[in-house]
Amino acid sequence: MTSTARVRVAGRAARAATIEAQDELLRTTPARAVEPSTGQIEGERLAAFDATLGDGYQRCAPELEGVDPAVLLELEDDWRALKPDLRPSWDAWRMLYGVVLDEERMQRCQTTFARAACAEVAASWEACAQPFAGTLAEGDACAVDGQCSSETCRLGRCAPRDECETKADCGTSMFCVAGELGSSTCVPAPLEGEPCLLGARCAEDHWCGDDLRCRAFRQVGTGEPCDRRRDRCDEDNWCLEGLCVDLRALNDALRPLGHHEAEPPPCSCRNDSDGVACVDGADGPACLPVRYAEVGERCDDNEARCRGLLRTTFCRDGTCALAGGQGDSCVTSEECRDELRCVRERCTQPAGPGEPCDSHDACAFALACIFDVDVDDEDVDLVGTCDLEPRR
């Protein structure tokens, strides 16, 4: 499986500001896990929860993976193999100060994965894959969002939750701006005569004047002079070369130039999900059913694909071959079994939290390779550490 975690590369100073200087605090075992029995019980509960997610994968893999059920049945009937190994990322979460098991989320996810419709299971996967909650208050030191009760870690401190991400999240004549501790919030846009930023941040139907004050747009009729910056032409009109022009008349004049021969639609098959492939033929490309090949049979990774889920086989030089195990030679991770990674041309177990890495592909699911140097420094052999990805 391909990790959804992205590589975050930070300079030495930036990482020192967000993680390294707080490492002792952030990685300190919280009081709830001091007694050995507590950690053991927590581990047993997570193991049972992981089994529930696996059962949900067996029931709903087509919806979770976006693949036709017939395709999966052709490949393998044990769909649990498709579920990524969540344990390394869970270990990383349990090491973080202020993080506890989210009891309500775990109970909800167990019910969803056991009995809910598969569309609901698929929609719940991302949340259920991280069954933890943060307890740190605003202003407390943090490295990732999940440590904070607000679920927002910004500049190494827990911050208020964002009210918006873009202007579209706010109402009419509202803007999304950075507020307290950098968190984004919706604020009213300035109206007529109020201060503004040049060219922006005014309410609807207003513009920012040269005096940095908002001004209402002037309404202009067909054929009248206009300035795009400060005028608005009537409906169905556009300010063109200094005059408001009726677009309907303009389109009628240009319509004869719009007639042309249409190209036939290209062959488009959703190869990864519906079991068909685009194949060139005598009459041009066409979508044809895929043939599933066994080990030793011909393959091409298009119309003839190797049978087996989660990289148990791969197509090598036109022939299906068994994927490599621990220590076997490889060129890419696709040539390694299960969730092994191809690291320095050998199939290797993915690195867990705190282990060295040279790319995101070397890390376990949901972990990122964090570097302490800039990637532009060509004289340095980059070696990072697998960890949860830090936020802003």
N, C-alpha and C positions, 0 to 999 in steps of 0.2 A: 504494500500500500504506500501511497505517496503522502508524506507528511504535509499537513496544511500549514505547519509553522514556517514563517518566513525568516530569512537570515537578517539579523539586525547587527550592523557593524558600527561600533562606536569608537571614537578616539579615546586615548588614554585618560585625558582630563574629563571627558563627558562621563565615561564609565565610573571614574573615581567619584564623581559628584552624585551619581545615581545609585550605584550598587556597592562598590568596593569599600567606601568609607563607612557604609552602614552594614557591612557583611556580618559582623559579629551580632548585631541586634537582629537583623532580618533572618539569620539562620539559627538563632538561638531557639532551642526547644521550648515551646510555651509550657506553662504550668500544667495544662491539661494532659500532657503526655509524659510527665516526669515519672510516674509509676509504670514499671514494665508491663503490668497487666492491662493498663489503658491502651498502650500502643498495640498490644497483641489483639485485644478485642476490636480495636479500630481496623486493624489489618484483616481480621476474619470477616468483618462486616463488608469491607471493600471487596474481598474475594467473592463473597456471596452476591454482592451487587454486580460485579463483573460477570458472573455466571448468568445473571438475569439479562444483562445487555447482550450476552452471547446468544441466549435463547431467543431474544427479540430479533437478532440478526438472522437466525435460522428461519424465523417466521416471515420476516419482512425485508430480506436482503434486496429483492428487486427494487423496492421503493427507496431503500437507503442508498443503493448504488446507482439508481437510475438506469437499470438494465432490464430488458424483457425477461420474464421468468423462464421462457423456453431456452434462452441463451445460457442462463446460469445452470439449468438442468443438463444442458449438453456438456458443460464444463465439469461440474461437480455437484453432488447433491448435499454435501455438508457445507452449508453457507456460513457456519460459524467462523470458518477460516478467513472470511473477508473482514471480520472485525479487527481493527488495529489493536495492538497491545497497548493498553492505557496505563499499565502499572508503572513504567518509568516516570511518566509525567505526574502520576498520582504521588509517587515518592517525592518528587520535587515540590509539589504543593504541600505535602505533610511536613516538609522541612522548614517551611516559611513561618515566621512568627506572625501570630494573629489569625491564622487560618484554622478553621474547624470544619468538621463534616456538616454539610447542609442537610439536616434531618428532613425538613419539609420537601426539599428537592429530591432527595433519595426516595422517599415514600411515593412522591408523585411519579417519578421515573419508573419505579418498580411496577406500579399499576399500569402505566402507559405501555411499557415494553412487554408486559404479560398479556394484556387484553385489548388495548386500544386498536383502532384501525391503523393500518400500516402508514397511511399518509400522516397521521398524527405522530406515529413513532419516528418517521423520517424528520418531521419538523422539530422534534424534541431532542434529536441526537446531539447537537452541539452543546446544549445546556447539560444534558445528562452525562456527557463525557467529562464534565468537570464538576463533580458533586461536592463542592466546597463553598464556604462562605467566609468573607472577611469580617473581622471584628474591630479593626483599628479605626479610631476617630479622626475627624478632619484635623490636619496639621501633623499627624503622626508620620514618622519616617516609613517609607514603603519602597518596593521595587517593582511590583506588578499591581494591576487593578484589583485582583482578587483578594489582596490583603485588607482592603479598605471596606468598611461597611457601606460606603457610597459607591463601591466598585469603580472608583476613579482615583488613579495614582498619577500625579502630574508633578514633574520636576522633583521627584524623590519624596513628595509629601502627599498624604491623602487629601483630596480636594472634593468640593461639592460636585455632585453628579451633573453632567452636561444637560442643560434643558433643550439644547438644539445642536445640530451639526452644520446646517446650512440655512440660508434665508427661507428655503422652502418649508422648513420645520416650524416657522413662525407665521403669525397671521398677517393680514394685509397691512401694509405700512409699518411692518416690524422688521428688525434686523437681528441677526445672530452675531453677537460680539463676545469677546473674552471679558469675563468679569472677575469675581473674587477667586484668588489662587489660580487664575488662568482658565477656570471653567466657563463654558459658553452659555449664554443666556439670551433670551429674547428681550429686546428693548424697543420702545416706540421710535420710529424714524422721525427726524425733525420736519416741521411744517414751515409754512411761509414766514420768512424773516428770521428763522432760527439758525444757529451756526451749523455748518456742515463741512465735510471733507470735499475738496474739489472733485467734481464729477461723480460723486456717490453719496450714499447715506442720507438721501432725502426721501420723504414719504412718496407714495404713489402720485403720479401726475405732477411731480415737482422736479426741479433740477437745481444743481448747486451753482450759484452765480460766481462771477469773478471776485465778488466781495466776500466769498465763503459764507453766504447766506442762502437759504433755500428760497426758490421762486417758483410760483405756479406756472405750468406750461400754458402758452397762449394757443387757443383753438383757431385753426386756419382752414378756410374753405377751398374748394376746387379752383385751381387757376391762380390762387393768391401766392405771393412770395412767402417763402418759409426758410427757417433755419433749423436744421435737424436737432441741434443741441437744446433749443429753448422753445420750439414750436411743435404742435401736434396737429397733423392734418385730419380732416373729417374722416369718418368711417369709409373703408374701401379706397382710401387715397394714400399716396406715399409722397414724401418730400424728395423730388428728383430734380437735380440741377437747379435748386433754388425755387422751384414751384411745386405746389401740391397737385399731383397728377392722379386722375381716376384710374385705378388699376384694372377695372373691368374693361374699359376701352383699350387700355394698353395691351391686355391679354388677347383681346379679339384681334388686334392688329398683328400680333406675333403668332397667332395660332397656326396659320398656313405653314410656317417654318417648322412646326413641331412634328409633322408627319414623317416617319422613317420606318424602315424595316426593323422589327424586333428580333433580337437574337433568341434562338431556342434556349430554354432553361438548361443549365448544366446538370450533370448527374450529381445528386446530393444524397448520400446515404449516411445515416447515423451509425457508423460502423461499431462504435463502442457500446451501443445500447440495444439495437434491434436485430442483430444477427444477419445483416446484409452488407454487401460490399460493392463499391463502384468498380466495374470491370470493363475494360475496353473490348469492344467486339467489332464485327464487320460493319454493323449499322451504327457504330458510335458507342459511347459509354452507356452502361445500363446497370441498374441495381440488381444483384443476384444474391441468393442465399449463400451464407458462408458454410464451408465444409470444415469440420473439426477433425484434425489429424492426431494420430497417436504417435508415441515416441518412435522415431525411425522413419516416419512417413514424411512426404513432401509438405512444405509449408511456405508461406510467403508473408505472413502477418497481415494479409488483406482478405482474400477470398478463401484461403486455406490456413486456419489458425490452429495452434497447438492446444489440445485439451488440458485442462487443469487450472484450478484457482490459485491465486496468490503465489504466482511464480513457481509452481512445481515443475513446469516445463517452459522452454523458450525455443524460438526458431533460430538455429545456428546454420548459416550457409545453406539455407533452403531445406533443412531437415530438422524435425522436432527432436530436441534433446532434453534430458533431465537437467533441471536447474541444479547449481552447485550447492553443496553444504558448507558447514563451517570450515574455513581454511582452503577451500577449492579456489582455483584461479578464475578470474572474471575480468571483463572489460567494463560492464555496466551493472548496476544493481538488478536489472531485469534478468540477469543470468544467475541470480542467487535465489535459493529457496526461501519461502515464507517471507519473514520480515528482515532477513539478513541484508546487509549493505555491502556494496563493493568498495572496499577501502584499500588503497594501494595495491590494486589488482588481486585482492583476496576477499572471498565472502566472509564477512565478519558480523558478529552481533552488533546491533546499533548501540551507540554510546548512551549511557544513562546520565542523570544529573550529576554534574561535577566532573565528568570524564572528558578527556581531550578529544578534539575534533578538528577537521580542516574544512568542513563545509556543512550545510544544513542537512545534506543527505546522509551524513555519518551519524546523526542523532536519532534517537527514538522518536516515535510519533508525538507531536505537539511540543517538542523541545527545539530550540534554536541554537545554532553555534554562535556564541558570543565571543568577539575578539577584543583584545586589549590594545590593538594597534590599528592605525588607519590602513585600509586596503590599498591606498595609493603608495604606500611605502614598499617599493619593489625590492629593497635590500633585506627585508625581513621575511623569514619563513613563517607564514601565518599558522599559528596553532591556537585554537580557541577552546572554549569549554561549553559543553551542552548544558543548557539551563532554560528555564522559562523566560520568554522574551520580555525584557523590560519595556515599560511604556514611556510616554513623553517625558 
